Amino acid sequence: MNFHSGNILLVGYRGTGKSSVGKKLAGVLGMGFLDMDRLLVEEEGTTIARMVQEKGWPYFRQQEKHLLQRLSGQRGQVIATGGGVVLDPGNRSLLKKMGFVIWLTADIDVMVARLKKDAASAEQRPAFSERDLREETGLILKERIPLYEEVSDFSLDTSELSIGETVDEIVGIIHIEIKERRKNERKR
């Protein structure tokens, strides 16, 4: 558990609610909010889909890594990470040092439905393959689930939760973890 930095990092695949939940969570907790994908789009002046199309996935992942390194100096932030940030071993190590990491999950059908419903998501984020969205999502999750598990302090299934309910759950989790930490510190 890493509360010393005061950051809360949200990891997980597309369609789990990282950006929406992160923004609302930051407001509830009185913290700043940073969305890594949005920051990359602003810095590059183009969508992620176009960036990948023009410069390739390795370029995007390199920019994502540099951004995470720069954000590692931040304090008191809720950070919505990109879904693939966990693919890099250095990123995984850094995430664990940066703060309390919460893995947002959802049922694959829920994620696919959310992605199809979100027109901005389709425009901003490129497909990873020529496969249909559900098949592609399933294949990518097989690779990433162990990586999300590795970095996270806690996981929360958002399948049947609204954004507000998800935020309430996270706030409750954080309060429990802080109480446990204080209790353990008193025992020393």
N, C-alpha and C positions, 0 to 999 in steps of 0.2 A: 504494500500500500504506500503510495507516495503522495502525501498531502503537503509536503514542505513547499512545493512550488505554487500551490494554490490553483493549479490548472485542472480543468476537467476536459478530457479528450474523448470524443465520440468516434468510435470505429465501427465498421460494418459495411455490408454491400449496399449497392444502389437500392433505393426504395425502402430503406428501413427507417428513414426519418431523421437522419443525422442533422441536416441543415435546418429543417423546421423545428425540431426538438431543441437543437442547440441554441437557436435564436431566442426561443421562448424561455429556455432554462437560464440563459444569461440574464434576461430581464428579471426573472423571479429572484435570482441570486444576487443581482446587482453587480454582475461581472461583465467584462467585455466579451464580444463574440467575434470569432474569426472563422471564416469558411474557406478552407484551403483551395477548393476548386474555384471559388469566386475570385480569390486573390490571384490565382494563376491566370485566370481569364483577364483580369484587369491588367496584370503586369505584361502579359503577352499581347494584349489588344485584339484577341481573337477567341473563338470558342475552343473548347478542348477538342471537339470533333475535328475542327479545321487544323488545329495544332498537330494532332496525331496524323491527319491526312497529309499534311505538308512536310512535317519533320519526323514523324514516326513515334512509336511508343517509347523507344529508348530515350529520345529527347524529352518527352513528357515526363517520364519517370525521373530523369535527372533533374529537371526543373522542380518537380515535386519534392525530391530529396533536399535540394538547396533551400527551398522554402521552409521545410520542416526544420532544418538546421537553424535558419534565421529565427523561426518562431520559438525555438527551444529557450531563448533568452526571455521570453514573455512570462509574466506572472499575472495571476488573477483573471485568466481567460477561459472561456468555453471555446474549444476548438473542434469544429467539424472537419474531420480528415477526409481525404479522398478514399474511395473504397479499396484501391489497390496500394495504398501507402504501406501496408504490411508486407508486401512482396519483397522488399529490400531488408536484409538482416540488420543493417545499420539503422534503418528507420525503426525497426521493431525495438531495438535496444534503446534508442532515443525516446521513443514513445513512453516506455516504462519509466524513464527518468524524468519525463516532463510533467507528470501528474497522475491523477486518478483516471484510469482508462476504462470506459464503459463501452461494451460491445452491444450495439443494437442489432437484434436479429428479427426475422419475420419468416413466416411460412413462404415457401417459394412461390406459391400461387398468389399470395398477397403482394409480394414484391413485384411480380410480373404485372399484376393488375395496376399497382401504383405507378409503375414505370410507363405503362401504356396510357394511363390517364393524364400523366404529366407531360404535356407537349414540350415544355422547355427542356425536360430531361432528354428527350429524343433528339432535340436540336443541338443541345450542348454536348452530349456525351456520345462518343462513337460506339458502334457495335464492336465486339471483340472478334467476331467471326461471321460467317455467312449463315450460321444456324439460326433457327427460330429462337426468339427471346427466352422462352422457358428452358429449352435445351441448353442454350448458351449459359444461362444463369446457373443451372444445375452443375454443369461442368466446372465453371469458375468457382462455385462454392466448395466443391470437393477439394480444390487446391487451397482455398483461402480459409476455410473454417479452422483448421489447426493453427493457422497463423493468428487469426483473431483470438482464439483461445489462449495462445501463448502470451499475447500482450495485455489482455484484459484483466482488470481487477474484479469485474462483475459483468454479467450479461443480462440483457432484458429483452424479452420477446415483445415486439410492438404490434404483432399481428392483429390483436383485438383491442388495442388501446388507441384512444385519440391522442393528439399531440399533448393536450393538457394532462391527460391521465399518465402519459409517459413521463412528463416533467414531474408530476407529483410523486411517481414511483422513484425516480432518480433522486429527488430531494430527500425522500425518506431513507433511501440507501445511504446517501452521503451523511445524514444525521446519525444513523446507526454506526457507520464506520468511524466517524469522528468520536462518538461516545466510547467505542471499543478502544480506539487509539489512546484516548485520555486515561481510560481505565488501566490499560497496559503500561502507560508511562508512569502512573502512580505506583504501580507494583514494583518498579525498578528501584 
